[in-house]
Structure formats: structure tokens, C-alpha cells
Amino acid sequence: MESTSILLEANDIPTHWYNIAADLPKPLAPPLGSDGQPAKPEQLEAIFPAAIIEQEMSTERWIAIPQEVREIYRLWRPSPLVRAVRLEKALGTPAKLFFKYEGVSPAGSHKPNSAVPQAYYNHQAGIKRLSTDTGAGQWGSSIALAGQMFGLEVRVYMVRVSYEQKPYRRLMMQTWGAEVYASPSTMTETGRHALADNPDNPGSLGLAISEAVEEAAARADTNYSLGSVLNHVVLHQSIIGLEAKKQFEKIGLYPDVIIGPCGGGSSFGGIAFPFLGDKAAGDKRAENLRCIAVEPTSCPSLTKGIYAYDYGDASGFTPAMMMYTLGHDFMPPGIHAGGLRYHGASPLISMLHHERQIEAVAVPQLATFEAGILFARSEGIIPAPESCHAIRTAIDEALKCKETGEAKVILFNLTGHGHFDMTSFERYFSGELNDYHYPDEAVRESLTHLPKFD
Amino acid sequence: MESTSILLEANDIPTHWYNIAADLPKPLAPPLGSDGQPAKPEQLEAIFPAAIIEQEMSTERWIAIPQEVREIYRLWRPSPLVRAVRLEKALGTPAKLFFKYEGVSPAGSHKPNSAVPQAYYNHQAGIKRLSTDTGAGQWGSSIALAGQMFGLEVRVYMVRVSYEQKPYRRLMMQTWGAEVYASPSTMTETGRHALADNPDNPGSLGLAISEAVEEAAARADTNYSLGSVLNHVVLHQSIIGLEAKKQFEKIGLYPDVIIGPCGGGSSFGGIAFPFLGDKAAGDKRAENLRCIAVEPTSCPSLTKGIYAYDYGDASGFTPAMMMYTLGHDFMPPGIHAGGLRYHGASPLISMLHHERQIEAVAVPQLATFEAGILFARSEGIIPAPESCHAIRTAIDEALKCKETGEAKVILFNLTGHGHFDMTSFERYFSGELNDYHYPDEAVRESLTHLPKFD
């Protein structure tokens, strides 16, 4: 009986991350401080350890993964590459559909791939505590897990409305020993100020970031951790694509199309960039490779945004980055793929999209749940709403193959399971969910707020 | 870097289940009908297919696993055998701790190991629908998944109080296409009668079983499925131990101690019996093997029950089985390991305990959560409350090794993850959980209700 799961041993866990900054068509535009000048590494030292800052700036192609990090990765990595034979049959497609399953991590998604090295480098730098923000809880739970592995205390500022509506993710963080506060909290100046204005403030990711950064900046023993967008996070996620390459080598195939959901973009970069590295190196197999970032029609930064300098956060605290953006104060509707509700996209993803090295599509919410349920009924695994976006586009590509008769090899990133998102499925089944499309008027408004430098 | 996960390929999925009925010290006492005579296979034909009834009665040592079943098993099997190196370090034990992780199934536990063949044999017999009961939802979700794989309609009667308190499990079943009704329901005579008596009836597993059996008995296109206790369920679960044997062979080790949680007993039999089969065959490596069934102090059927004929269900509908029992109407307290709240134990487990082939221990609730949290913080995976019982005893055995200096090989069954049980952890953290010990008075009462045959 043929294996549908292509497995690797612990020894096959890559020894180096792949850094696409070495293979870009031109250098990345630098982040800019409020004075319009390139931000200096020193400005980040209050909240990040030196090793992370170095990775953020590096253009080295291969960066060694510390052995201590590989030993934690080993708890769930290498993750399986799975051929979705039952889904292929359900679709009647000649395409070969493969998914890389990142839901096998204890936190249930790809996020620990970066949380673990971030915790490690902070531990190495003598840091005792990490502070971070979390919306629905995916990143917070990953940092809680990773902090526990290196004996770091972890404090998570969780957006109040999620804190109250999603107790399971909060409990997961507490099980791994983290302190979790509803944000705005009374722990920080920012939080106290927000509560003084409005004691019932439901919180926002922008506020939670501000609280976590304020704490990290104020305490010498504490640093801050971010779960997407930045170069070092995309670097860490390259483990996904590097493993997938080894797995395809094992079965003598190479993908024609790579598909991943795209919010901040770290998991998409993680699966696609190592293959784009082959293309940059002139590998014939990658010559016609297509990489498709999938975003929601409600928050289509790559497909409807503009390529410009904008802030990484809603409040404008971060340096400005050159990226596709809908405007940093664009507020996407409350869709269930919380991980894709980001106004911009990683500068690396943005540049490669601008240079036409990758493609992007936007898909409406209902079609993603429909695809996720077909997947669950075929392959068993119940996918996270974010992952349903990749499944939707993978199915669409497989159906095109059915028309053309092409037996393309399609790889998609199953970034996580939906065990903590079952209420989203409930709302889908009960007909309460809607398709939101990007409101043109609102963007025109939010795009007038881009940073202006003298 | 040494692998801590011992992996197998799809081709290594066993081709036959192991049936310990071939290797018992004496024949199993037959189930008895209400007339005190051995129940006849024909009596089961209204609710089970012939292949299942045959397996229930069989004393063949090896029973072939249909290829169609292996192809579904392949979606998550072979499950990993993992060396818990970080837990060993945390304990400072010379013991080698291994766990077989059954939480990798789409339903998150070992239950699909039997749900899949049950759905398959019913499909083969021309059955179009399955009805079943579920308490917290582990079995219901496994049958929903398995039914979907063979195109069977599935109706689940879910105890009303769980239906309302545990919406995530219900949603999982619906995602896999099952109909889920709160029991008592208006769909059956039993349900309507219960609701007429009390419209606010919270339901019970006994009632839900009655509804599911009533429906299966009344409809020619519908059969019933049971998730533990019976011989054929234990048979299907032997896949766990058979794979573990192959995995230990791969690394040249053999377990000295095998530990599993024990409610009805199918997962415990599943992991332990294939090794006991070695012992029966005179395998020297198994000569001193200890197999320990772990139950809660609140529901200690093996450690405080008596070995006698009793009904399998609370209401006395089933044939009487020779087993360890606390009395079929003993009502265990509402502990969080719902899967271990069973008044009896599988006849196979019971006989082997009576014959001193296996051991049993009872552990209090708080100590199981403490063990589960240490495990989560060491190995990452958040375990189900049932699995925490095995972890507790595995830790206790490892700590004994620390005292004696013995490097024993300890295998425990990590039967499932706790993603749908996070509220139990919340109650533990908030100090709301108690240790319940078996109330001697109550059992004296419930043991006066054992069936009496003329």
C-alpha cells in the first residue's frame, strides 16, 4: 500500500533556514523611522535581542538553525507532506494534490516555527521574560509553548473581546504556564489610559501590541516577540518549504503550483520561498513554478492594495515599511480567518509580488468554508479558517486541471487545524456568515493616511 | 540528531488484528440473555452486521484487516511512538519513557480505530445508516468521521447536558456530515416517553443508548455502533499495540511496563494485548512484562468492583456479561475524564485481571491533571483527561526507577489530545476540581442490583 504521508526522520530537519533576501531581484527598501531616514538596528535593541536584529537585516542565503532549536522542532517536526488522494477522487481531477500539514505542532499551527527560535535567542541573550500580543490566540499560544521550553516567563496581552469569546486558546496558554491578560489591562500606561477613557473598551490588536511593546521597552529583563510580517519570522518559516523539498525529492516529484494563505505572509513565504530559491539558482524544475498567495476578498492587500511605505501596526508606532497595504487604519470586517485580517503584507512578499515573482488571488469567505468542509469530509482533518483559503484555491486549480487534463503537482500549506475554531463552522452551517468584499470607498479613505515624510 | 518519534510507513500498517480470545487462560464466559441462557448471535442481528457478530464470537488469533479499512487508517496511521526525552529529564529518571500517540487521528483519539471498521462492515452488509450514542462526543465524532468515509448516514444521540455544554464536539460531528440530536429527543419512543415525564430531562448515556438501539432495531437500513467494552472493539484497537511492537523492533527495545487508561477498556486492551500475545507464545522478552490498567478513584471497577455477571448498560437492556463491576446502576461522580466513567470493564480485560495477567491501579483526579500539565510543559502536547491517568502512573513508575536506578522501558498510551477538554483544565487551575474516592456505601447498594437468573 502506497504511503500518502511522506515522512522524514528527525535527522532530516534542515540544519539551515533559507533567506530569500539573498536572492531578491533588487535590495529590499529599508524600513523608515519617523524622520524618514532608514531605521537603525539600535532602535530595535530595547525590544529584540541582537541575534534577531541581525537576522532581520541579513542577506546571507543560509542561516544556521541552532541545535537547541532543532531539538524542540523535533517534538513535532518534520511535519508530514500528505497526498490528498481522497480529495483528488472527490474532485475527479488528474492533478496530484499535496498538503504540508503544520497543524501537528502542539499549538496547532505553523506559528511555533518562529516562536521557538525567538524564545531561544532571547534566552541566549539573558532575557528572562517575553511579552507579546495576540488576537485570537494562535501566536500567544505558540510563544507560551516556546517560552516554557526555554524556561522564559511569558506574558500575553490578549484582545479583550477574544479573551472573553475564546477561552480555550487562553487556557492553552495557561496550561503552558503563561500569564494572560485581557487587553486593555491595568498593567501598562497604555492600558490604564484606554480603560480610563472607556472602562468597557473591547480592545484591539493595535492596543495589545502597544501594551506588550511598552512592557518590553520598560523592563530590561523583558523582550517583545512578533509572529509575522518581519523578515526574521519569514526566515524561520522557511523550514516548511525546505522540508517539503526533501519530501518531494523522496518521491521524485516537484510542485508546479504552490498555494498558501496570506495574512502577514510568514507561512506563505515559508512554504514558497525555498522553491523560489531553486528558481533563482536556475533549477530547471522550478522554471515554470507558480506561487499563489491567497487572501480574503474582505482584506485583499496584495490584490487591491497599493505598494507604498506604511506602518506595520494600526496605530503607527512601528517604522514604515515598503509593502502592499490597504492603509494601516483600514479595519477589515470580522471574518473568521482572524490570521488573515491584516492591512498589509510582509515587505518580502510585497516586493516579490510587485516584481511578478508570485501571484495573488482573493477568495470570498463562504467559498473557503465550503472548500474546508469538502476537505474535512475527504481527508478527515478539520482545517483552520485561514487554511481553508489555501484549500479553496488548490481545489480551483485542481478543477482547472480537470478541464485541461493536466496532471499538475499542486502543493498547498495546511497551516493549522480548526479545533479552536469550531464556532466559525457553526456560524457557517447556520447561514450566519457573509461574503464581504473590499469596500472601495473605505480604502480610498484609509489610503489617504499613509505616512508622509518631509 | 536521534529521532524521538519512531515512525512507520503506510505499508507497515498491520494486515491483521490480534485477537486475545485465542490466548486466554480459559474460555470467556458467554454473555447471558434475560433467561440466564447464553445469548445467541441471532439476537444481535437486528443491530449489528454478521461480520461484527462473527468477530465478537471469534477465537481466531489473527483476523484480516480489510484493505479498504487500511486505506482509511492510512489517513493518520501508523501513529507515532514517541520517546518522551524532555519528560524523562524533567523527572530525572533513568527510565526510558515512550508514548504511543493516538491523538493524531482526525477525531483526536483512538476511537476511530474501531469506528472505521464498524462503518466498513455495515457498508459491506448494505446498511445505509448508523445510529449511536455519545456522552462527551468522542465516540460520536469518530462514527461521524467513519460514516462519512464509507458514505453512510450517521445519526448521533448526544446526552443533552453535553450537547449544550460541549458544542465543539457536536460541531465536529456536523462538519463530518452527521445529524446530532440532544437526547432525550422526540425521534424515538424512548425519548418521547422521557420528555413526557420531564421536559427538562438532562439525559444520560443509558437513555442515549436506548434511543440509538431503538432506532437501529426498528429500521432495516440502520444499525447500531458501540465504542468500547465488546470483544470486537478491543480487537480493532489491537492495531495500537501491533504498531508499537513494530516500532520497538525498529529501535531494538521491548517494554517492561505498559500503561493505559481504562474505562470500558478497549484502548487498554488495544495497546497491551499484542504484547501479552508474545508472552502467551513464550517470548522471553515478555516474560516479566507488566501491564497496568489505570482507572479513576471515583470509578474503580477493577480495583474495587467484584467479578460477576452484570449488564453492560445502566438500564439493563444488554445481555449480562461476566466482568468487574461496581453495579450497573452505580453513578460515578462528574469527573472530567468522561471516558472513564463506566461502571464495569470489558469482559476480556476483566478476565485477564481476575487471572492476574494484568494489574490495575486507581488514581485520584487532581494528581492526573498535575501529571498532564507536567507532560504538556515538557512534551508540548496537551493530553485528554483520560490520557492524564496513564501519564500519572507512567510518571509514578518512572519515579520508582529513579529510586532503584533501573532503566526500565515504560510504554504508555496517550489516547488523545485535550483540545476539546480545555474547560477541564480551567476548572483545575481555578481550584474547582476535587478528588473523589469510591463511596463504599453506594457500592454496597449498587451491588445488590446485579442481575439474578433463575
Interface residues (C-beta under 8 A of the other chain):
Chain A: M1 E2 S3 T4 S5 L7 E9 A10 N11 I13 Q67 R70 E71 R74 L75 W76 R86 V104 S105 P106 G108 L145 Q148 M149 P167 Y168 L171 M172 Q174 T175 W176 G177 I373 A376 R377 E379 G380 I381 I382 H419 F420 M422 T423 F425 E426 F429
Chain B: M1 E2 S3 T4 S5 L7 E9 A10 N11 I13 Q67 R70 E71 R74 L75 W76 R86 V104 S105 P106 G108 L145 Q148 M149 P167 Y168 L171 M172 Q174 T175 W176 G177 I373 A376 R377 E379 G380 I381 I382 H419 F420 M422 T423 F425 E426 F429
